[in-house]
Amino acid sequence: MITQTRELVYGPHKLCIACRAPPSELNVAGEPTPENTEDCVVDGEDSSGLDVWPAAEAVCEYLRCQPQIVGASRIIELGAGAGVPGLLAARLGAEVVLTDFDQNAIDLAAQNIEANSLSSRCSVDCLDFRQVSHHTDVDKQAQPTQLKHKFPLALASDVLYASAMVSPVLEALDYVLQPGGVALMGHQPRFTLVLDRTSGTAQVEQRDTPWEAFLEQCNARGYHSRCLGKYHCAENREPTDVLIYALCTSEAALAALPLLDTSS
């Protein structure tokens, strides 16, 4: 399934990443997404997380520009896939746990940890945030040690690709973030292709429905959000803009985060 190894460079930091090239039928660069994609991606077997998508590159670019937000912190990455942002955070000095629900992604992340000699700072574990709302206190006691504790910083890239993911992602943030913790998210806007049953023609929605619903529910749960910038990704794929957002229950913590500055 793995078809390529990429060398990614972020300032003085270099990562060797095994990943899968995105198949042609998967949408990139904000192209219309078929209406039935939500069901087949969320409930079916999906290997799209084994590639390095633009949102992950955007989060890495933010970390490169603002390495001080990482420091020696403890960080968790949700839906890590190949684990690039988390691996870069580990390279920058953090203790990192990469998580995913797919065993192929977990195996791939473990492979990339070893390939980059980061096993002393980085580990990988299974966390299906679609099931977090069903966890009980007993379940939590059964979790591996690194998931029993809350984290001050969570990373997530392109996890809001479908409306069905909105509530699970919020449940996951509640589950892993310590009070006042920050979620740093990269989001690639996508627009759903919907069939007009009257005319029989396909039309592109003008709204990024999953992302708008996510921000609305964040506000309802007491999270504040702040856009830290927009990253233009043009390398090795169709040009696309990725939003970089931070979420936190503390407005002061959000205000203290620097904006993306790619001039450095």
C-alpha positions in Angstrom: 0.0 0.0 0.0 2.9 2.4 0.7 4.1 3.8 -2.6 6.6 6.5 -1.7 9.1 7.9 0.8 9.2 11.7 1.0 11.9 13.9 2.6 10.2 16.9 4.2 12.3 19.8 5.3 11.1 22.4 7.8 13.9 24.9 8.4 16.8 23.0 9.9 14.6 20.0 10.6 14.4 17.1 8.1 11.9 14.2 8.3 12.0 11.0 6.2 8.3 10.0 5.8 6.9 6.8 4.4 3.4 7.5 3.0 0.9 6.5 0.4 0.3 8.7 -2.6 -3.3 9.9 -2.7 -5.4 8.0 -5.3 -6.8 10.0 -8.1 -10.4 9.6 -7.0 -9.7 11.4 -3.6 -10.4 15.1 -3.7 -7.6 17.6 -3.0 -7.3 21.4 -3.3 -10.9 22.0 -2.3 -12.5 20.1 -5.2 -16.1 19.1 -4.9 -16.7 16.1 -2.7 -19.5 13.6 -3.7 -22.5 13.6 -1.4 -22.0 9.9 -0.4 -18.3 10.5 0.5 -19.3 11.0 4.2 -20.7 7.5 4.6 -18.0 5.6 2.7 -15.2 7.5 4.4 -16.4 7.5 8.0 -17.9 4.0 8.2 -16.0 2.1 5.6 -12.3 1.1 5.4 -10.3 4.2 4.5 -6.6 4.6 3.9 -6.6 8.2 2.9 -4.8 9.0 6.2 -1.7 7.3 5.0 -0.8 10.2 2.7 0.7 13.6 3.7 -2.1 16.0 3.0 -1.8 19.8 2.7 -3.4 20.4 6.1 -0.6 18.5 7.8 2.0 20.5 5.8 0.3 23.7 7.0 0.4 22.7 10.7 4.1 21.8 10.2 4.8 25.2 8.6 3.2 26.9 11.6 5.3 24.8 14.0 8.4 25.7 12.0 7.7 29.4 12.2 6.7 29.3 15.9 8.7 26.5 17.5 8.4 28.2 20.9 4.8 26.9 21.3 6.1 23.4 21.3 9.1 23.6 23.7 9.3 20.6 26.1 5.5 20.3 26.2 3.4 17.1 26.0 1.5 16.9 22.8 -1.1 14.5 21.3 -1.9 14.3 17.6 -5.4 13.1 16.7 -6.0 11.3 13.4 -2.2 11.3 12.9 -2.0 9.0 9.9 1.7 9.3 8.8 2.2 11.5 11.8 4.2 14.4 10.2 3.1 17.3 12.5 3.6 15.2 15.6 7.0 14.0 14.4 8.1 17.6 13.8 6.9 18.6 17.3 9.0 15.7 18.7 12.0 16.9 16.6 11.4 20.4 18.2 11.7 18.9 21.7 8.2 17.8 22.7 7.0 14.5 24.1 4.4 13.4 21.6 1.8 10.7 21.3 0.5 10.0 17.8 -3.0 8.5 17.7 -5.2 7.0 15.0 -8.0 4.5 14.8 -6.7 2.6 11.8 -4.1 -0.1 12.4 -2.4 0.6 9.0 -2.0 4.2 10.1 -0.7 3.1 13.5 1.9 0.8 11.9 2.9 3.5 9.5 3.4 6.1 12.2 5.5 3.6 14.2 7.6 3.0 11.1 8.1 6.8 10.7 9.0 7.2 14.4 11.8 4.6 14.0 13.0 6.0 10.6 13.5 9.4 12.2 15.1 8.1 15.4 12.4 9.7 17.6 11.3 6.7 19.7 12.7 8.4 22.9 10.3 11.3 22.4 7.4 9.9 20.4 5.1 7.0 20.7 1.9 5.8 18.9 -1.4 4.5 20.2 -4.9 3.6 19.1 -7.6 6.3 19.7 -10.8 6.2 17.8 -12.3 9.6 18.5 -15.5 8.5 16.9 -15.9 6.3 20.0 -14.7 8.7 22.7 -18.3 9.7 23.7 -18.9 6.0 24.7 -15.8 5.8 27.0 -16.5 5.4 30.7 -14.3 5.9 33.7 -13.5 2.2 33.6 -12.5 2.5 30.0 -10.3 5.4 30.8 -8.5 3.4 33.5 -7.8 0.7 30.9 -6.2 3.2 28.5 -2.4 3.1 28.0 -0.5 5.4 30.4 0.1 8.1 27.9 -3.6 8.5 27.3 -4.7 8.6 30.9 -3.4 12.2 31.2 -4.6 15.4 29.6 -2.4 17.3 27.2 -1.7 21.1 27.0 -1.6 20.9 23.2 -3.4 18.8 20.6 -2.6 18.7 16.9 -5.1 17.7 14.2 -5.0 18.0 10.4 -7.9 17.6 8.0 -10.1 15.7 10.4 -13.2 17.7 9.5 -13.6 16.2 6.0 -17.2 15.2 6.7 -20.2 16.4 8.7 -20.3 13.1 10.6 -16.9 14.0 12.1 -17.9 17.2 13.8 -19.2 15.8 17.1 -16.6 13.1 17.4 -13.7 15.6 16.9 -15.2 17.8 19.7 -15.6 14.8 22.0 -12.0 14.0 21.4 -10.8 17.5 22.2 -12.8 17.4 25.5 -11.2 14.0 26.2 -7.6 14.8 25.6 -7.1 18.5 26.4 -6.3 19.7 29.9 -8.1 22.8 31.2 -6.9 25.8 29.1 -5.3 23.5 26.6 -5.0 24.5 23.0 -5.9 22.6 19.8 -4.0 23.6 16.7 -5.8 22.5 13.6 -5.1 22.6 9.9 -8.3 22.5 7.7 -8.5 22.3 3.9 -11.9 23.8 2.8 -14.0 21.4 0.7 -17.3 21.9 -0.9 -19.9 19.2 -1.3 -21.2 18.2 -4.7 -25.0 17.7 -4.3 -27.4 16.2 -6.7 -30.4 18.4 -7.5 -33.2 15.8 -7.6 -35.5 18.2 -9.5 -33.2 19.1 -12.4 -31.0 16.0 -12.2 -27.8 18.1 -12.2 -25.0 18.3 -9.8 -24.4 21.5 -7.9 -21.5 22.6 -5.7 -22.5 23.9 -2.3 -21.1 27.4 -1.5 -20.5 26.5 2.1 -17.9 24.4 3.8 -20.7 22.8 5.9 -18.6 20.5 8.2 -16.2 23.3 9.2 -19.0 25.9 9.8 -20.9 23.3 12.0 -17.7 22.6 13.9 -17.0 26.2 14.7 -20.6 26.7 15.8 -20.5 23.7 18.1 -17.1 24.7 19.5 -18.7 28.0 20.5 -21.6 26.2 22.1 -19.2 24.1 24.2 -17.3 27.1 25.4 -14.3 26.9 23.0 -13.1 30.1 21.5 -11.5 30.0 18.0 -9.0 32.1 16.3 -7.7 31.9 12.7 -3.9 32.0 12.8 -3.4 32.3 9.1 -3.8 30.8 5.7 -1.1 28.6 4.2 -0.8 28.2 0.4 0.3 24.7 -0.5 1.5 24.3 -4.0 4.2 21.6 -3.8 3.6 18.2 -5.5 -0.1 18.8 -5.9 -2.8 21.2 -7.1 -2.4 24.6 -5.4 -4.7 24.9 -2.4 -5.1 27.2 0.7 -5.3 25.6 4.1 -6.7 27.4 7.2 -4.8 27.2 10.5 -7.0 27.6 13.5 -6.5 27.4 17.3 -9.2 26.5 19.7 -9.1 27.0 23.5 -11.5 27.8 26.4 -9.2 30.7 27.3 -9.5 33.8 25.1 -6.2 35.1 26.6 -4.4 31.9 25.6 -5.6 32.3 22.0 -4.7 36.0 21.9 -1.1 35.1 23.0 -0.6 32.7 20.0 1.4 34.3 17.2 0.0 34.5 13.7 1.5 32.4 10.9 4.5 34.3 9.4 6.1 32.4 6.4 8.6 35.2 5.8 11.0 33.7 8.3 
